[in-house]
């Protein structure tokens, strides 16, 4: 009976952060909905909250438990926060993947890298072509963004049409890839749209967004005027920008060299998938070494100050045999993502010490955003005229503001952060239930839960240092020698100017000498007492309470 | 013979970062100069580079070795990056301290807190009053900044006059404290100035700075229109701003409550030192609990998202019995210092989840900087007309840009980052030598060198996790039991799905069984082998190479 079917929406990631996008839609009887997943991305770790972690994914446990109901995975575009987790998580979901050619190229590589069959990725042509996935009919709707072949999704369901924007901007002259096509979006909207699930990234940017094509002249002028070597960085995936930079170099009579694996790979993928046919000729780093500085332009990875990327390596000294020198120019054709400031400024200051002139986006000349600004969001609201707006792709503050913006345009909006399952069936979306969501860390080769305590323990060691006590007890429950202390990440000496380990060992030894037989027979008691003694003794001596491990070895009779 | 005397400048901190200011001047025969120190501040640690560290100071070893030649310490103003290290480092320098009354109030407290006699702090009246310090005559020259009673220093030496700006802006209506007095600065400059040592913080800000008095109307309007509780944060030391906020609250009919220790302390110091006589009446947090939300305005600490400050605690739930609620307003009357974005945004999003409206300084309405912008720096160059400009108080990029700015104004500038000793004796400053400088960490109660490796070890544990192996060998060099593994900060299971510690112990045990007598007799060999085995085995199992401690306990015969 169709009246018992419902249409649901559940963000597992991306609605509460900018990153790790993972949105579920479902249709069917309650608890038996057939499901599709839109995007499966990563977010990046930071030393200050996730030290040693390699990547962060949305926790997909909810979906994994229902994988028999998962019809398909759709990838809107090839940015890491939309496709980066595919290879790592696909085997837990095991559903066909659909994407446009350039995106599919990346998705297939992600699959291969993690040992999954890339044939599970289906190359899909855009609207009006449709993919049938259970009760859903899904079409890729071309839209402009900062990477080629981005798409919104038109998701037709028995309960009505959903438009899921993906990441987008309203760029009619995007240099490369699909311009924003207002008529096409209006055509899609015409039959009526139930819900617009909409990018919220730039809801706080008050002015209309600028086109990718506006940065060309300023970049060209800057490169023309440079006297030393020119080095520019941007997101490797912003192929249009890389092309603009390369053309500026070529036209200023410079040889162009792409540096950094991601940079070369993206351009290759662009050529392979047929979207990039007239990229300027490039030279290899080896050839670049032989050139005069004023005849050279490097385009490098690392616009966010990533430690291992080309820009950071150049800032530390040498990369692929090339070094920066006084009079060179370094251009950030990019914006620093909030949170990456320290890393980026470290590079800027290192270049400053070398006498390199650094130009960044402070004046808004050399970069434009790939996301729709506040007035652009209002425009898309008006073109699509949905029954309701569901903001996604934003921190909580963005989602909340986007709901307000929708209201300003007379549209009901609903705030649905990660884990909020919406029932979209009726005239207005309503919250159906709250699902437990979270984050999964890729730590080395292991996936661990954010709340498993592993990273918390590492942070505690980083904050407090670590003391390990070893203590041997013989067959008769008598101490064999004295407790032994090993300290890690703590000052060698404190108040008394004696080695910290000696002070701790003396206090522990005193405890052992005074301990009665009952205590010495009980490992738990020993451990508890020793931990307390070490923490208190360290507090007196160095003003810190370290993490303490006590290892009692009991020789068996 | 006076011709062999020289005038030197040596930044130990502050020229290469914004923070931990410590500038040395000297006059006398080479290597026997009599010295003064200007400012002795802190910089703040971050989890991503200095986990567990409490404060960061400039390494003053160079000055400590020459403390018999140190005549005095001058503190320009009461910001932590100028006075914060005084109490911690004073006993290593042991020289009289001079400061204007409000600053001296803080300096004396810093001394007392660390067990030093506050009587070493001399309350000093400003220009034309002078302090004799060996060959130096030093006067405090009032100047506007974001804290009351800021001062530049007029340092007269036998080789000429130096003007050391301290932190400053050109504010003729600063709400509280000294307005910028162009005539006074011109008077000081009249006899000729050899060197202008000058604040560089805002050299990249292209527009003239705005007065503190410009934020009042916007703040007033915002508070008047608010319907729920209003909570505002700013730097506690910006007493003028705190006063503006409090007056806006009072005038909107709200009771004002100051929250956070630093906030209450600063206002007390302002009243004590006589610079703040008409601050609105405040109520206690207990009284605030009894008020209606729309009759209440809190002014709280924590504008930079500091974990323990009032704003972060409100974001996590409750502070002093008060909580935020839907419809409340939270105002950041402050700028986020680069590097603190993640912490601040965490708070903003937490408030968003509570339904609190957050207003920040994006629109430049509710905050102005305390530092001179680029055109203001040009103005001070022109008023002082020094023979040379020495940029200070900035990262390397700021200092370098400031030298360029000086050149634009026809003034020779010289880049002197931390450790660069300048000889100022001649017509143009020149580099005399490079002195080894660095950072000292306050870690608990211990001062450790940044390069001592303590924090590096902590970061390694945070990145890689920690494995401790204990292994007991008996009197005959035979293993007593099997090696025992304790893991910290690592996933419990990896590839083989067996507990990681079991896998490591099995591999270690295999090594022990195969080890020959010579190996078992040699602790170093055992440790090296076991470390290698653990790292390799963990790499196979979990894709990480942990830090490893091996503790071999050898029972003595």
Interface residues (C-beta under 8 A of the other chain):
Chain A: X16 X46 X47 X48 X49 X51 X52 X204 X338 X339 X341 X342 X345 X348 X349 X352 X353 X358 X362 X395 X396 X397 X400 X417 X443 X444 X445 X446 X448 X452 X454 X455 X457 X458 X459 X461 X462 X463 X464 X465 X466 X468 X470 X472 X480 X481 X484 X486 X488 X489 X490 X491 X492 X493 X494 X495 X539 X542 X543 X544 X547 X549 X551 X553 X555 X556
Chain B: X16 X46 X47 X48 X49 X51 X52 X204 X338 X339 X341 X342 X345 X348 X349 X352 X353 X355 X358 X362 X395 X396 X397 X400 X417 X443 X444 X445 X446 X448 X452 X454 X455 X457 X458 X459 X461 X462 X463 X464 X465 X466 X468 X470 X472 X480 X481 X484 X486 X488 X489 X490 X491 X492 X493 X494 X495 X539 X542 X543 X544 X547 X549 X551 X553 X555 X556
